[in-house]
Amino acid sequence: MSTPNDTPRAHLAQLVRELAVVRGEVTLASGLTSDFYVDMRRATLHHAAAPLIGHVMLDMLEEAGFGAGEIDAVGGLTMGADPVATAILHAAASRGLDVDAFVVRKEAKGHGMRRRVEGPDVAGRRVVVLEDTSTTGGSPLTAIEALREAGAEVAAVAVVVDRDTGAREAIESAAGVPYLAALGLADLGLD
């Protein structure tokens, strides 16, 4: 149980451990198998964890030089990034800061505006790509490609939980942007 003296990051780690860590063999989206699964939607869509995710992620971005004023918007490939982006948008707004959110579709809609990146226009804007958790970095890399095609300047990738399975290396080498993680496996007792 958390105490009033817990840091927001420590409290978030506790909530993710309680809500999102599922033990047992599972095949990940990457095709790899693991003896645990971090089902982040159980945290990113939870009434207590979601607002905390927004503040912890916003603090991390600010400390790394990617806060409001340095970046214009946050988001990533739907669906994992969507609640994280919304949480950051709300955390920033609660502090009087301007940070927009966006959603990157897996493919452009076949009707309407036929956009692949939804939300305020990202062309000419500096953005951070988000993900709830990443194994190989595939989803953030897909989002980076779509954002660059839409004219955005991708400044960094930020994830709530890094599984330490190569995503950082893949993103930093393939996309040439920094990779930030609020929590690692050690924070969740999974190392």
NUMARTI-14632 format. One line per 4 residues: number of its first residue (from 1); for each residue z, y, x of N, C-alpha, C, CB. Coordinates in Angstrom, 1 decimal. Glycine has a CB too. Example, Ala and Ser with C-alpha at 12.3 -4.5 7.8 and 13.67 -1.06 7.14 Angstrom:
BEGIN
1) 7.8 -5.7 13.2 7.8 -4.5 12.3 7.8 -3.3 13.2 9.0 -4.5 11.3; 7.1 -2.2 12.8 7.1 -1.1 13.7 7.9 0.0 12.9 5.7 -0.6 14.1
This chain:
BEGIN
1) 0.0 -1.2 0.8 0.0 0.0 0.0 0.0 1.2 0.9 1.2 0.0 -1.0; -0.7 2.3 0.5 -0.8 3.5 1.3 0.4 4.3 1.1 -2.1 4.3 0.9; 0.7 5.1 2.1 1.8 6.1 2.0 1.3 7.5 2.1 2.9 5.8 3.1; 2.1 8.4 1.7 1.6 9.8 1.8 1.2 10.3 3.2 2.7 10.8 1.2
5) 1.8 9.6 4.2 1.5 10.0 5.6 0.2 9.4 6.1 2.7 9.6 6.5; -0.4 8.5 5.4 -1.7 7.9 5.9 -2.7 8.9 6.0 -2.1 6.8 4.9; -3.6 8.8 7.0 -4.7 9.7 7.2 -5.7 9.2 6.1 -5.3 9.6 8.6; -6.6 10.2 5.7 -7.6 9.8 4.7 -8.4 8.6 5.2 -8.6 10.9 4.4
9) -8.8 8.5 6.5 -9.6 7.4 7.1 -8.8 6.1 7.0 -10.0 7.7 8.5; -7.5 6.1 7.3 -6.7 4.9 7.2 -6.5 4.4 5.8 -5.3 5.1 7.9; -6.4 5.4 4.9 -6.3 5.0 3.5 -7.6 4.4 3.0 -5.9 6.3 2.6; -8.7 5.0 3.4 -10.0 4.5 3.1 -10.2 3.0 3.6 -11.2 5.4 3.6
13) -9.8 2.8 4.9 -9.9 1.5 5.4 -9.1 0.5 4.6 -9.4 1.5 6.9; -7.9 0.9 4.2 -7.1 0.0 3.3 -7.8 -0.3 2.0 -5.7 0.6 3.1; -8.3 0.7 1.4 -9.0 0.5 0.1 -10.2 -0.4 0.3 -9.4 1.9 -0.5; -11.0 -0.2 1.3 -12.2 -1.0 1.6 -11.7 -2.5 1.8 -13.0 -0.5 2.8
17) -10.7 -2.7 2.6 -10.2 -4.0 2.8 -9.8 -4.7 1.5 -8.9 -4.0 3.7; -9.1 -3.9 0.6 -8.6 -4.5 -0.7 -9.7 -4.7 -1.7 -7.6 -3.6 -1.3; -10.6 -3.7 -1.8 -11.7 -3.8 -2.8 -12.9 -4.5 -2.4 -12.0 -2.4 -3.2; -13.4 -4.4 -1.2 -14.7 -4.7 -0.9 -14.9 -5.9 0.1 -15.4 -3.6 -0.2
21) -13.9 -6.3 0.8 -14.1 -7.5 1.7 -13.9 -8.8 0.9 -13.0 -7.4 2.9; -15.0 -9.6 0.9 -15.0 -10.9 0.3 -15.2 -11.9 1.3 -16.2 -10.9 -0.8; -14.3 -12.9 1.4 -14.4 -14.0 2.4 -15.2 -15.1 1.8 -12.9 -14.4 2.8; -15.9 -15.8 2.7 -16.7 -17.0 2.3 -18.1 -16.8 2.8 -16.7 -17.1 0.8
25) -18.8 -17.9 3.1 -20.2 -17.8 3.6 -21.1 -17.1 2.7 -20.7 -19.2 4.0; -21.9 -16.2 3.2 -22.9 -15.4 2.4 -24.1 -15.1 3.3 -22.2 -14.1 1.9; -25.3 -15.1 2.6 -26.5 -14.7 3.3 -26.7 -13.2 3.0 -27.7 -15.5 2.8; -26.8 -12.4 4.1 -27.0 -11.0 4.0 -28.4 -10.6 3.7 -26.5 -10.3 5.3
29) -28.6 -9.4 3.3 -30.0 -8.9 3.0 -30.9 -9.1 4.2 -30.0 -7.4 2.6; -30.4 -9.0 5.4 -31.1 -9.2 6.6 -31.6 -10.6 6.8 -30.3 -8.7 7.8; -31.0 -11.6 6.0 -31.3 -13.0 6.2 -30.3 -13.7 7.1 -32.7 -13.2 6.8; -29.4 -12.9 7.8 -28.4 -13.5 8.6 -27.3 -14.0 7.7 -27.8 -12.4 9.6
33) -26.5 -15.0 8.2 -25.4 -15.5 7.4 -24.1 -15.0 8.0 -25.4 -17.0 7.3; -23.0 -14.9 7.2 -21.7 -14.4 7.7 -20.6 -15.1 6.9 -21.6 -12.8 7.5; -19.4 -15.1 7.5 -18.3 -15.7 6.8 -17.5 -14.7 6.0 -17.4 -16.5 7.8; -18.0 -13.5 5.9 -17.5 -12.5 5.0 -18.6 -11.6 4.5 -16.3 -11.7 5.7
37) -18.3 -10.9 3.5 -19.2 -9.9 2.9 -18.5 -8.6 2.6 -20.0 -10.5 1.6; -19.0 -7.5 3.0 -18.4 -6.2 2.6 -19.2 -5.7 1.5 -18.4 -5.2 3.9; -18.7 -5.9 0.3 -19.4 -5.5 -1.0 -19.0 -4.0 -1.2 -19.1 -6.4 -2.2; -19.7 -3.1 -0.6 -19.3 -1.7 -0.6 -19.4 -1.1 -2.0 -20.1 -0.9 0.4
41) -20.2 -1.6 -2.9 -20.3 -1.0 -4.2 -18.9 -1.1 -4.9 -21.4 -1.7 -5.0; -18.1 -2.1 -4.5 -16.8 -2.2 -5.1 -15.9 -1.0 -4.7 -16.2 -3.5 -4.7; -16.3 -0.4 -3.6 -15.5 0.8 -3.1 -16.2 2.1 -3.4 -15.3 0.7 -1.6; -17.6 2.1 -3.2 -18.3 3.4 -3.4 -18.3 3.8 -4.9 -19.7 3.3 -2.9
45) -18.1 2.9 -5.8 -18.1 3.2 -7.2 -16.7 3.1 -7.8 -19.0 2.2 -8.0; -15.7 3.1 -7.0 -14.3 3.0 -7.4 -13.7 4.4 -7.6 -13.4 2.1 -6.5; -12.9 4.6 -8.6 -12.3 5.9 -8.9 -11.5 6.5 -7.8 -11.5 5.8 -10.1; -10.8 5.7 -7.0 -10.0 6.3 -5.9 -10.7 6.3 -4.6 -8.7 5.4 -5.7
49) -11.5 5.2 -4.3 -12.2 5.1 -3.0 -13.4 6.1 -2.9 -12.7 3.7 -2.8; -14.2 6.3 -4.0 -15.4 7.1 -3.9 -15.1 8.5 -3.5 -16.1 7.1 -5.3; -14.1 9.2 -4.1 -13.8 10.6 -3.6 -13.4 10.6 -2.1 -12.8 11.2 -4.5; -12.6 9.6 -1.8 -12.1 9.5 -0.4 -13.3 9.3 0.6 -11.1 8.4 -0.3
53) -14.2 8.4 0.2 -15.4 8.2 1.0 -16.1 9.5 1.2 -16.4 7.2 0.3; -16.3 10.3 0.2 -16.9 11.6 0.3 -16.3 12.5 1.4 -17.0 12.3 -1.0; -15.0 12.6 1.3 -14.2 13.5 2.2 -14.2 12.9 3.6 -12.8 13.7 1.7; -14.0 11.6 3.8 -14.0 11.0 5.1 -15.3 11.1 5.8 -13.6 9.5 5.0
57) -16.4 10.9 5.0 -17.7 11.0 5.6 -18.1 12.5 5.9 -18.8 10.4 4.6; -17.7 13.4 5.1 -18.0 14.8 5.3 -17.2 15.2 6.6 -17.6 15.7 4.1; -15.9 14.8 6.7 -15.2 15.2 7.9 -15.8 14.6 9.2 -13.7 14.6 7.8; -16.3 13.3 9.1 -16.9 12.7 10.2 -18.2 13.5 10.6 -17.3 11.2 9.9
61) -19.0 13.8 9.6 -20.2 14.6 9.9 -19.9 15.9 10.5 -21.0 14.8 8.6; -18.9 16.6 10.0 -18.5 17.9 10.5 -18.1 17.8 12.0 -17.4 18.6 9.7; -17.2 16.8 12.3 -16.7 16.6 13.6 -17.9 16.3 14.6 -15.7 15.5 13.7; -18.9 15.6 14.1 -20.1 15.3 15.0 -21.1 16.4 15.0 -20.7 14.0 14.5
65) -20.9 17.5 14.4 -21.9 18.6 14.4 -22.9 18.5 13.3 -22.5 18.6 15.7; -22.7 17.7 12.3 -23.6 17.6 11.2 -23.0 18.0 9.9 -24.1 16.2 11.1; -22.2 19.0 9.9 -21.6 19.5 8.7 -22.5 20.5 7.9 -20.2 20.1 9.0; -21.9 21.0 6.8 -22.6 22.0 6.0 -22.9 23.2 7.0 -21.8 22.5 4.8
69) -24.1 23.7 6.9 -24.6 24.7 7.8 -25.4 24.2 8.9 -23.4 25.4 8.4; -25.1 22.9 9.3 -26.0 22.3 10.3 -27.0 21.3 9.6 -25.1 21.4 11.3; -26.6 20.8 8.5 -27.5 20.0 7.7 -27.7 20.5 6.3 -27.0 18.5 7.6; -28.7 20.2 5.6 -29.0 20.7 4.2 -28.7 19.6 3.2 -30.4 21.1 4.1
73) -28.9 18.3 3.5 -28.8 17.3 2.4 -28.5 16.0 3.1 -30.1 17.3 1.6; -28.0 15.1 2.2 -27.7 13.7 2.6 -28.2 12.7 1.6 -26.1 13.5 2.8; -28.5 11.5 2.0 -29.0 10.5 1.1 -29.6 9.4 1.9 -30.0 11.1 0.1; -30.2 8.4 1.1 -30.8 7.3 1.8 -31.5 6.4 0.8 -29.8 6.5 2.6
77) -31.8 5.2 1.3 -32.5 4.2 0.4 -31.6 3.8 -0.7 -33.0 3.0 1.3; -32.2 3.9 -1.9 -31.5 3.4 -3.1 -31.2 1.9 -3.0 -32.2 3.8 -4.4; -30.1 1.5 -3.2 -29.0 1.8 -4.0 -27.7 2.1 -3.2 -28.8 0.8 -5.0; -27.7 1.4 -2.0 -26.4 1.5 -1.2 -26.0 3.0 -0.9 -26.6 0.8 0.0
81) -27.0 3.8 -0.6 -26.7 5.2 -0.2 -26.4 6.1 -1.3 -27.9 5.7 0.6; -26.8 5.8 -2.5 -26.7 6.7 -3.7 -25.3 7.2 -3.9 -27.3 6.1 -4.9; -24.3 6.3 -4.1 -23.0 6.8 -4.4 -22.3 7.5 -3.2 -22.1 5.6 -4.9; -22.7 7.1 -2.0 -22.2 7.7 -0.8 -22.7 9.2 -0.8 -22.6 7.0 0.5
85) -24.0 9.4 -1.0 -24.5 10.7 -1.1 -23.9 11.6 -2.1 -26.0 10.7 -1.3; -23.7 11.0 -3.3 -23.0 11.8 -4.4 -21.6 12.1 -4.0 -23.1 10.9 -5.7; -20.9 11.2 -3.4 -19.5 11.5 -3.0 -19.4 12.6 -2.0 -18.8 10.2 -2.4; -20.4 12.6 -1.0 -20.4 13.7 -0.1 -20.7 15.0 -0.7 -21.4 13.4 1.1
89) -21.7 15.0 -1.6 -22.1 16.2 -2.4 -20.9 16.8 -3.1 -23.2 15.9 -3.4; -20.1 16.0 -3.8 -19.0 16.5 -4.5 -17.8 16.9 -3.6 -18.4 15.4 -5.4; -17.6 16.2 -2.5 -16.6 16.6 -1.5 -17.0 18.0 -0.9 -16.5 15.6 -0.3; -18.2 18.2 -0.6 -18.7 19.5 0.0 -18.5 20.6 -1.1 -20.1 19.4 0.4
93) -18.9 20.3 -2.3 -18.7 21.3 -3.4 -17.3 21.7 -3.6 -19.3 20.8 -4.7; -16.4 20.7 -3.5 -14.9 21.0 -3.7 -14.4 21.9 -2.6 -14.1 19.7 -3.7; -15.1 21.9 -1.5 -14.7 22.8 -0.3 -15.5 24.1 -0.3 -14.9 22.1 1.0; -16.3 24.3 -1.3 -17.2 25.5 -1.4 -18.4 25.5 -0.4 -16.3 26.7 -1.0
97) -18.8 24.2 -0.1 -19.9 24.1 0.9 -21.1 23.6 0.2 -19.5 23.1 2.0; -22.3 23.9 0.7 -23.6 23.6 0.1 -24.2 22.4 0.9 -24.5 24.8 0.1; -24.1 21.2 0.3 -24.8 20.0 0.8 -25.4 19.4 -0.4 -23.8 19.1 1.5; -26.8 19.3 -0.4 -27.5 18.6 -1.5 -27.5 17.1 -1.2 -28.9 19.1 -1.6
101) -27.9 16.3 -2.2 -28.1 14.9 -2.1 -29.5 14.5 -2.5 -27.1 14.1 -3.0; -30.0 13.4 -2.0 -31.4 12.9 -2.4 -31.3 11.4 -2.4 -32.4 13.4 -1.4; -32.3 10.8 -3.1 -32.5 9.4 -3.2 -33.9 9.0 -2.7 -32.3 8.9 -4.7; -33.9 8.0 -1.8 -35.2 7.5 -1.3 -35.5 6.2 -2.1 -35.2 7.3 0.2
105) -36.6 6.2 -2.8 -37.1 5.0 -3.5 -37.7 4.0 -2.5 -38.1 5.4 -4.6; -37.7 2.8 -2.9 -38.3 1.8 -2.0 -39.8 2.0 -2.0 -38.0 0.4 -2.5; -40.4 2.5 -3.1 -41.8 2.9 -3.2 -41.9 4.0 -4.2 -42.7 1.7 -3.6; -42.9 4.8 -4.0 -43.1 6.0 -4.9 -43.4 5.5 -6.4 -44.3 6.8 -4.5
109) -42.9 6.3 -7.3 -43.1 6.0 -8.7 -44.6 6.0 -9.0 -42.4 7.0 -9.6; -45.1 5.3 -9.9 -46.5 5.3 -10.3 -46.8 6.2 -11.4 -46.9 3.9 -10.8; -45.8 7.0 -11.8 -46.0 8.0 -12.9 -45.2 9.3 -12.6 -45.6 7.4 -14.3; -45.3 10.2 -13.5 -44.5 11.5 -13.3 -45.0 12.2 -12.0 -43.0 11.2 -13.2
113) -44.0 12.6 -11.2 -44.3 13.4 -10.0 -44.7 12.4 -8.8 -43.1 14.2 -9.6; -44.6 11.1 -9.0 -45.0 10.1 -8.0 -44.3 10.4 -6.6 -46.5 10.2 -7.8; -43.0 10.8 -6.7 -42.3 11.1 -5.5 -41.6 9.8 -5.0 -41.3 12.2 -5.7; -41.4 9.7 -3.7 -40.6 8.7 -3.1 -39.2 9.2 -2.8 -41.3 8.1 -1.8
117) -39.1 10.5 -2.5 -37.8 11.1 -2.3 -37.5 11.9 -3.5 -37.8 11.9 -0.9; -36.4 11.6 -4.2 -36.0 12.3 -5.4 -34.9 13.3 -5.1 -35.6 11.3 -6.5; -34.8 14.3 -5.9 -33.8 15.3 -5.7 -34.4 16.6 -5.2 -32.7 14.9 -4.7; -33.6 17.6 -4.8 -34.2 18.8 -4.2 -35.1 18.4 -3.1 -33.0 19.7 -3.7
121) -36.2 19.2 -3.0 -37.2 19.0 -2.0 -36.6 18.9 -0.6 -38.3 20.0 -2.0; -37.0 18.0 0.3 -36.5 17.8 1.6 -37.4 18.4 2.7 -36.2 16.4 1.9; -38.6 18.8 2.3 -39.6 19.3 3.3 -39.0 20.5 4.0 -40.9 19.7 2.6; -39.0 20.5 5.4 -38.5 21.5 6.2 -37.0 21.6 6.2 -39.0 22.8 5.7
125) -36.3 20.6 5.7 -34.8 20.6 5.7 -34.3 19.6 6.6 -34.3 20.4 4.2; -33.1 19.9 7.2 -32.4 19.0 8.1 -31.5 18.1 7.3 -31.6 19.8 9.2; -31.7 16.7 7.4 -31.0 15.8 6.6 -30.3 14.7 7.4 -31.9 15.1 5.6; -29.3 14.1 6.8 -28.6 12.9 7.3 -28.9 11.7 6.4 -27.1 13.1 7.5
129) -29.3 10.6 7.0 -29.6 9.4 6.2 -28.3 8.6 6.1 -30.7 8.5 6.9; -27.9 8.2 4.9 -26.7 7.4 4.7 -26.9 6.0 4.3 -25.9 8.1 3.6; -25.9 5.2 4.5 -25.9 3.8 4.0 -24.4 3.4 3.8 -26.7 2.8 5.0; -24.2 2.6 2.9 -22.8 2.1 2.7 -22.3 1.2 3.8 -22.6 1.4 1.3
133) -23.1 0.2 4.1 -22.9 -0.6 5.3 -24.3 -1.1 5.8 -22.0 -1.8 4.9; -24.3 -1.3 7.1 -25.6 -1.7 7.7 -25.5 -2.9 8.6 -26.3 -0.5 8.4; -26.4 -3.8 8.5 -26.4 -5.0 9.4 -27.4 -4.8 10.5 -26.6 -6.3 8.6; -28.7 -4.7 10.1 -29.8 -4.6 11.1 -30.3 -3.1 11.2 -30.9 -5.5 10.7
137) -30.0 -2.3 10.3 -30.5 -0.9 10.2 -31.8 -0.8 9.5 -30.7 -0.5 11.6; -32.2 -1.8 8.8 -33.5 -1.8 8.1 -33.6 -0.8 7.0 -33.8 -3.1 7.5; -32.6 -0.6 6.2 -32.6 0.3 5.1 -32.7 1.8 5.6 -31.4 0.1 4.1; -31.8 2.1 6.5 -31.9 3.5 7.1 -33.2 3.8 7.7 -30.7 3.7 8.0
141) -33.8 2.8 8.4 -35.1 3.0 9.1 -36.2 3.2 8.1 -35.4 1.8 10.0; -36.1 2.5 7.0 -37.1 2.7 5.9 -37.0 4.1 5.3 -36.9 1.6 4.8; -35.7 4.5 5.1 -35.5 5.9 4.6 -35.9 7.0 5.5 -34.0 6.1 4.3; -35.7 6.8 6.8 -36.1 7.7 7.8 -37.6 7.9 7.8 -35.7 7.3 9.3
145) -38.4 6.8 7.7 -39.8 6.9 7.6 -40.3 7.7 6.4 -40.4 5.5 7.6; -39.7 7.4 5.3 -40.1 8.1 4.0 -39.7 9.6 4.1 -39.4 7.5 2.8; -38.6 9.9 4.7 -38.1 11.3 4.8 -39.0 12.1 5.8 -36.7 11.4 5.3; -39.4 11.5 6.9 -40.3 12.2 7.8 -41.6 12.4 7.2 -40.4 11.3 9.1
149) -42.1 11.4 6.4 -43.4 11.6 5.7 -43.3 12.8 4.7 -43.8 10.3 5.0; -42.1 13.0 4.2 -41.9 14.0 3.2 -41.6 15.4 3.8 -40.7 13.7 2.3; -41.6 15.4 5.2 -41.4 16.7 5.9 -40.0 17.0 6.3 -42.0 17.7 5.1; -39.1 16.1 6.1 -37.7 16.4 6.5 -37.5 16.2 8.0 -36.7 15.5 5.7
153) -36.5 16.9 8.5 -36.0 16.6 9.9 -34.8 15.8 9.8 -35.8 18.0 10.7; -34.9 14.5 10.2 -33.7 13.6 10.2 -32.9 13.9 11.4 -34.2 12.1 10.1; -31.6 14.3 11.1 -30.7 14.6 12.2 -29.8 13.5 12.7 -29.8 15.8 11.8; -29.5 12.5 11.8 -28.6 11.4 12.1 -28.6 10.4 11.0 -27.1 12.0 12.4
157) -28.0 9.3 11.3 -27.7 8.2 10.3 -26.2 8.1 10.3 -28.4 6.9 10.6; -25.6 8.0 9.1 -24.2 7.8 8.9 -23.9 6.7 7.9 -23.5 9.1 8.5; -23.0 5.8 8.3 -22.7 4.7 7.4 -21.2 4.7 7.2 -23.1 3.3 8.0; -20.7 4.1 6.1 -19.3 4.0 5.8 -18.7 2.9 6.7 -19.0 3.8 4.3
161) -19.4 1.7 6.7 -18.9 0.6 7.5 -20.0 0.1 8.3 -18.3 -0.5 6.5; -19.7 0.0 9.6 -20.7 -0.6 10.6 -20.2 -2.1 10.9 -20.7 0.2 11.9; -21.1 -3.0 10.6 -20.8 -4.4 10.9 -20.9 -4.8 12.3 -21.7 -5.3 10.0; -21.4 -3.9 13.2 -21.5 -4.2 14.6 -22.4 -5.4 14.9 -20.1 -4.4 15.3
165) -23.6 -5.4 14.2 -24.6 -6.5 14.3 -25.9 -5.9 14.7 -24.7 -7.2 13.0; -26.0 -4.8 15.4 -27.2 -4.3 15.9 -27.8 -3.1 15.2 -28.2 -5.3 15.9; -27.3 -2.6 14.1 -27.9 -1.5 13.4 -27.9 -0.3 14.3 -27.1 -1.2 12.1; -26.8 0.0 14.9 -26.7 1.2 15.8 -27.8 1.2 16.8 -25.3 1.3 16.5
169) -27.9 0.1 17.5 -28.9 0.0 18.6 -30.4 0.2 18.0 -28.8 -1.3 19.4; -30.6 -0.5 16.9 -31.9 -0.5 16.3 -32.3 1.0 15.9 -32.0 -1.4 15.1; -31.4 1.6 15.2 -31.6 3.0 14.7 -31.8 4.0 15.9 -30.5 3.4 13.8; -30.9 3.9 16.8 -30.9 4.9 17.9 -32.2 4.7 18.8 -29.7 4.8 18.8
173) -32.6 3.4 19.0 -33.8 3.2 19.8 -35.1 3.5 19.0 -33.9 1.8 20.3; -35.2 3.0 17.7 -36.4 3.1 16.9 -36.6 4.5 16.4 -36.4 2.1 15.8; -35.5 5.1 15.9 -35.7 6.4 15.3 -35.3 7.6 16.2 -34.8 6.5 14.0; -34.5 7.3 17.2 -34.2 8.4 18.1 -33.1 9.4 17.6 -35.3 9.1 18.6
177) -32.3 8.9 16.7 -31.2 9.8 16.1 -29.9 9.1 16.3 -31.5 10.0 14.6; -28.8 9.9 16.3 -27.5 9.4 16.5 -27.1 8.5 15.3 -26.5 10.5 16.7; -26.2 7.6 15.5 -25.7 6.7 14.4 -24.2 6.8 14.4 -26.1 5.2 14.7; -23.7 7.2 13.2 -22.2 7.4 13.1 -21.7 6.4 12.0 -22.0 8.9 12.6
181) -20.5 6.0 12.3 -19.8 5.1 11.3 -18.4 5.5 11.1 -19.9 3.6 11.8; -18.0 5.6 9.8 -16.6 6.0 9.5 -15.6 4.9 9.8 -16.5 6.4 8.1; -16.0 3.6 9.6 -15.2 2.5 9.8 -16.0 1.3 10.5 -14.6 2.0 8.5; -15.3 0.6 11.3 -15.8 -0.6 11.9 -15.1 -1.8 11.5 -15.8 -0.5 13.5
185) -15.5 -3.0 12.0 -14.9 -4.2 11.6 -13.4 -4.3 11.9 -15.6 -5.4 12.3; -13.0 -3.7 13.1 -11.6 -3.7 13.5 -10.7 -3.0 12.4 -11.4 -3.0 14.8; -11.3 -1.9 11.8 -10.6 -1.1 10.8 -10.3 -2.0 9.6 -11.3 0.1 10.4; -11.1 -3.0 9.4 -11.0 -3.8 8.2 -10.4 -5.2 8.5 -12.4 -4.1 7.6
189) -9.9 -5.4 9.7 -9.3 -6.6 10.1 -10.3 -7.8 10.2 -8.2 -7.0 9.1; -11.5 -7.4 10.5 -12.6 -8.5 10.6 -13.1 -8.7 12.0 -13.7 -8.1 9.6; -12.5 -8.1 13.0 -13.0 -8.3 14.3 -12.6 -9.6 15.0 -12.6 -7.2 15.2
